[in-house]
C-alpha cells in the first residue's frame, strides 16, 4: 500500500509541475562581413551579408597575394540578411579578398578574409 501511495504521489507531483524552459538569447551577434575591414574565418563557418534587393549576385574570392581568382559563385539573393558557408581546407593561401557584385558587375562590398 505504501508503495502504491508513493508512486501515486510522485505521479501527482510530476503531473502538477509546470515545465520551465530556460531560453537564453543568442549572444553571438550576426554581423555583415562587408562592414568589417577584415574577418577571421574557420573552415565551414557561415559569413553573413545584407543585400538591398532580390536578384542575381556574384561572390568572388581573390587571393590577396597574387590577385588570382580562386572561386566565383553566382547566386540568387534575397533582400536583407544572406548567409553562405566558407570551405577553405583545399586553399593554400591564408588571406583573400571577398568581393560582392550585382549581376551588372557593380561592386557592393569588398573585405579581407583571413583563414584560420
N, C-alpha and C positions, 0 to 999 in steps of 0.2 A: 504494500500500500504506500509506504514511504517513497519507494522507488517511482511509482506512478505519479505521486504528488510532485516529486522533484522534477520529473520530465515535463509534467504539465506546467509547472512554474517557469521552467526555462523557456518553453514554447510561448507562453503568455508574455514573458519578459521580452523575448526577441521579437515577437509579433507586434508589440506595442512601441518598440523603439523607432524613432524616425531615422531614416537613412540620411546621413550627413556626408555630403561630397565637398571635399576641400578643393575648390577650383582656384588655382593660382594664376595670376596674369603672367603671360609670357614676357619675361624680362628682356628678351632679345628683340631689339628694335629693327625692323626691316628698313634698310636704307638704300636709296637709289645709288647704284655703283658709279653712275656718271656725275654725281655731285661731289665725289671724292677725287683728289688728285692721284691717289694710288690706293690699291686694295691688296691685301694678302688673301690668297685663295688656296684652299686644300683641294685635292683631287675628289671629284664627286660632289663638291659643295654647290649650293644654289647662289646665283647672283640675281639681284632684282633691279629693275629699272622701270621708270614710268614712260608711257607713250602718250602723245597728245590725242591721237585718233586711231581708229581701226584701219588697218591696211597692211601692205607688204613692207617688211623691213629687212635690213641686211646687217648681220653681225659679222665683223671681220676681226680675226686675231692675227696680229702682225708681230713678228719677232722684233724686239726693241734694239737688238744689237746690229742686225743686218737689213732691217726693213723688208724681209721676205714675208709674204702672206702665208700663214700656216693653215688657216681654215677660213672659209666664208660660208655663211649659212643664211639662206632666205627663209623667212617665216612669216606667218600671218599673226600680227599683233593685235591686241585689243586695247582700248583706251584704259589708262590707269596703270596699275602695277602688273608687270610681267616678270616671270621668273624662268631662268634656264640653268641647267646643270653644266658645270665645267669639269671635263675629264682631262687630266693632264699627265697621266702615267707615261704615255709614249712621247712626251715632248722633252727635248734635250735642253732647251734654254729654260731659264727661270724667270724671265721678265718679258712681258708682251704688252702691246697696246691693244686695247679693245675699242673698236670703232663701231658706232651705231649710225646707220644711214637709212633714209626712207627709200622708196623704190625709184626715186629720181636722182639718187646718189647725193642728196643733201645731207650733210653731216649733222646729226642730232646730238651726239655725245662722243667723247673720247676720254679714256682713262688708262692709267698704267696698272697692269695686273702683275703682282709678284707671286709666283707659285711657291708653295712650301712643301 
